[in-house]
């Protein structure tokens, strides 16, 4: 699934991937008791990860064909 999402993002300038797997790696303590969903501190990391992806996306120059 991650590979497919990265391929879509690579082929589409208007798609960004927030790399949650990379962000949460070695930080399992930030997950809730279920080990899947972010806990309180993890939710801040999740939000920052999404914000970084969106920031990178919005930093791209707008092409004529994208207008």
Residue pairs with C-beta under 8 A, 6 or more apart in sequence:
2 21
5 17
6 17
8 15
9 15
9 16
9 17
13 60
13 63
13 66
14 57
14 66
15 57
16 53
16 54
16 56
16 57
17 53
18 49
18 50
18 52
18 53
18 54
19 49
19 53
20 46
20 49
23 45
23 46
23 48
23 49
24 30
24 31
24 38
24 42
24 45
27 42
27 45
28 35
30 38
30 39
30 41
30 42
30 45
31 37
31 38
31 39
31 42
32 38
32 39
32 42
33 39
38 45
38 46
